[in-house]
Amino acid sequence: AAPTVTYKLFVCGKSGVGKTALVATLAGTPVPPVHHETLGIEASTVYWPAKPRASGRAVLFQLHFWD
């Protein structure tokens, strides 16, 4: 079994620049067609397998996006 590494990524910035669209794209969910301000925080979890060159072992990244 591959070890799991967990990160929490807080995405912030000016309104309307594409933060929610970026997180939706990375999470594999549909990008909202119309701009609406995000009220509060929307959390998405993405599991991303990778094989770092330095170790050569597979690692499963668990990314918690806070938008």
C-alpha positions as CSV (number, residue, x, y, z in Angstrom):
1,A,0.0,0.0,0.0
2,A,1.2,3.5,-0.9
3,P,1.7,6.0,2.0
4,T,-0.8,8.8,2.0
5,V,0.4,12.4,2.4
6,T,-2.3,15.0,3.4
7,Y,-2.2,18.7,2.6
8,K,-4.8,21.4,3.2
9,L,-4.6,24.1,0.4
10,F,-6.4,27.4,1.1
11,V,-7.2,29.2,-2.2
12,C,-7.8,32.9,-1.8
13,G,-7.7,36.0,-4.0
14,K,-9.8,38.7,-5.6
15,S,-13.4,38.0,-6.7
16,G,-14.0,36.6,-10.2
17,V,-10.4,35.5,-11.0
18,G,-11.1,31.8,-11.3
19,K,-10.4,30.2,-7.9
20,T,-13.5,28.1,-7.9
21,A,-13.0,27.1,-11.5
22,L,-9.5,26.0,-10.8
23,V,-10.5,23.9,-7.8
24,A,-13.4,22.4,-9.8
25,T,-11.1,21.5,-12.7
26,L,-8.6,19.8,-10.3
27,A,-11.4,17.9,-8.6
28,G,-12.9,16.7,-11.9
29,T,-16.2,18.4,-11.3
30,P,-18.0,20.7,-13.8
31,V,-16.9,24.3,-13.9
32,P,-19.8,26.6,-13.0
33,P,-20.9,28.3,-16.3
34,V,-21.9,31.6,-14.5
35,H,-19.9,33.6,-12.0
36,H,-21.4,33.6,-8.4
37,E,-19.4,34.6,-5.4
38,T,-18.6,31.7,-3.1
39,L,-20.3,32.3,0.3
40,G,-18.2,31.0,3.1
41,I,-15.8,28.2,2.3
42,E,-16.3,25.3,-0.1
43,A,-14.1,22.3,0.6
44,S,-13.1,19.7,-2.0
45,T,-10.9,16.6,-1.5
46,V,-8.8,15.2,-4.3
47,Y,-6.7,12.1,-4.2
48,W,-3.7,12.4,-6.5
49,P,-1.3,9.4,-7.0
50,A,2.3,10.3,-7.8
51,K,5.7,8.7,-8.0
52,P,8.4,11.3,-6.9
53,R,11.7,10.9,-8.7
54,A,13.8,11.1,-5.6
55,S,12.3,8.1,-3.8
56,G,10.8,6.1,-6.8
57,R,8.0,4.9,-4.5
58,A,4.3,5.6,-5.2
59,V,2.7,8.1,-2.9
60,L,-1.0,9.1,-2.6
61,F,-1.5,12.8,-2.0
62,Q,-4.8,13.7,-0.3
63,L,-5.4,17.4,-1.1
64,H,-8.1,19.3,0.8
65,F,-8.9,22.4,-1.2
66,W,-10.5,25.2,0.7
67,D,-12.1,27.8,-1.6
